[in-house]
Amino acid sequence: LSYEDVFNNCENRPYGACSSPEDCALFLPQNRIKSLIQSDRVVSTLRQNIPGIDSREVQIVADYVTTDAKQVFLTLVYSGTVKHIRGLQSKGFVDKHLPIRIEYDASDPPRILGRDSNTPLHCFADWCLREVNSFCQEQWIFLAPVFRQDKFAYKFEKGHRLPLMPADEPGAGLGNFGTVQRFKLHSAHCQQVPSSRGGIHDNTDEPLDVAVKRLIRNDHQTDKLYQRETNALETMKKLNNNHLIKAIATYTKGNNKYIVFPWANGGNLQHMMETDQRKLDEGLANWVLLQIAGLSDGIRALHSKKIRHGDVKPSNILCFNYDPRMSGNTILKIADVGLAKLHEIHTCDRTNATTTKHGSIAYEPPEVYAKKTNVILSRRYDTWSLGCVFLEIIIWAIYGVEGFTLFHEQLSQDLSYHRCRKDDSPKRHPTVCIWIQRLKSDITSDSAFRELTQLIDAKLLVRVTERVYSETLCYELEEIKRRAAANSAYLFNSEMERLAANR
């Protein structure tokens, strides 16, 4: 094995003046570590670098390398220090002791310390400082972590190199608390493989498209937000609900905090409704019904674990497996639980409600603006927000991008689905009432979309005491789904065909 052999198997190798993004450093994938460390190649490398080593000793050292010291050996090869391997082997220095670090003291010689230890490693006593520095620097190439199925939160050293590679197509965004950037995650470093549908598949050959969210602020508020989101995302992952985002991992690196998600190829629901002009047909109608029921079930699953999302809106709902020609394959998933709160008590009514800070103004329920300060908000907060989202999906499905845009233009004057009267009691925004009435006027027959509109009107966009819980919402949607499955005309009839023609 030579320096060139190792380098040529690494990812993110620099090519001329072209460099990888900051977070894409040179690393050797786990599967290539195993392929490079073959007994015959190790023996040949030892004989070449340690003249006079006898056959018995070379086999002992080779067995040590192939069993417990693959990363140690590759670091020695890459840093040109293979001659020291017998000293490391005799002291029992193996991969689990990596990474090593140098601790300097003004009055004493530098100390070489192993992983999570303050005890000096004497196996480096005969190394010169230049060799130790080189080993410390190059070891990180071989220590790229593997995101395991049984672990969610990680803590990495500042020197750790993540198994990330530049994405084929750029993608980035900036929010109040951080940035989101698109990368490819090497498949050998992820035991949980997200599919294009945001679920799990078994094909580990292809790199995974991921979104890495980085919190850019370092303060107490950001620490609390990160811990809250980590807790909520881990719970969401364990729920294994098809309409909740399954984050791959969260990690800290130095002072920075990160969250790794599967990349949603269709962006978010807001963007889809602003741009997608596909034809309204039975397939799209069925997809709308299934996604509305699925999103409701996702919120129900969160509520069952005492989590209120607190910021349900189209821009926080991601589109996986998006294809503008085939709506049936696209799956909507609830994401961004930055305002979600893991409760210690059940949020079943106002007496047991919680006080998560409210989310985006356009989708907040009217009780947020009650005259009392520190108003207590129940989990029915989320069902109001779902009602807002569902109304927009139906408007988009029935009236297209133009109808959706017009609705938003009329609503944007107040930036809310409700208004407050002079006596501070809230009422539904007139624009919302007008569009609900328009839907009822255009869809008069007994049908799934009329039932959906009535459900939004009578049980979601209403005062909190009259609003249904997510469990009841899911039950009613299952009934609509059952009727649609039994009778295709209930889902898409001549009335819907007429609306589709005018869309």
Number of C-alpha atoms within 10 A of each C-alpha: 18 12 14 10 12 19 16 10 16 17 18 19 16 11 8 6 5 8 12 14 13 7 14 19 23 23 26 23 22 19 11 13 17 12 9 16 20 15 14 11 14 23 19 13 17 22 15 14 15 15 9 9 13 10 10 8 11 20 17 13 20 24 15 20 24 16 12 16 25 22 25 24 24 27 25 21 24 21 19 16 18 19 14 17 21 18 16 18 18 11 12 14 21 18 17 12 16 20 21 19 20 15 12 11 9 6 6 7 9 14 18 21 20 18 13 11 12 11 11 16 17 14 18 19 13 10 13 9 13 9 16 19 14 16 22 19 16 18 24 24 25 23 23 21 18 16 21 14 12 8 11 18 17 13 12 15 12 11 15 20 21 22 29 27 23 19 18 10 8 9 12 12 10 12 11 8 16 15 16 20 19 25 28 21 24 21 23 19 22 20 15 18 24 23 17 20 21 26 18 12 12 10 11 16 9 12 19 23 26 23 24 24 22 22 21 17 15 12 8 9 10 16 14 11 18 22 14 17 21 22 18 25 26 18 16 24 17 9 16 14 19 19 25 27 26 26 22 26 23 26 18 17 16 12 11 14 21 22 22 21 22 26 27 24 18 18 16 21 22 18 14 19 21 15 14 16 16 14 16 21 19 16 14 17 20 19 18 19 22 18 19 21 21 23 24 26 23 24 26 23 20 23 23 16 18 20 25 30 26 28 26 29 25 23 16 17 24 28 25 24 20 21 14 16 11 13 17 18 14 20 24 28 25 28 23 20 23 19 19 24 21 20 17 10 12 17 21 16 15 15 11 13 19 24 14 18 13 17 19 13 14 16 25 23 29 22 17 19 16 14 11 9 8 11 15 17 25 24 27 27 25 27 28 27 25 25 25 24 22 25 21 22 22 21 24 23 25 24 19 23 20 16 19 20 18 13 18 14 12 13 18 13 8 12 16 19 24 24 17 14 9 7 7 11 13 19 15 17 16 14 17 21 14 12 16 19 15 12 19 16 11 15 19 11 16 12 21 24 24 19 17 19 21 16 17 23 17 13 20 27 27 21 18 21 9 12 19 20 23 24 15 14 20 21 14 16 22 17 12 20 19 11 16 18 13 10 12 14 17 19 24 21 15 10 14 23 14 11 16 16 10 11 17
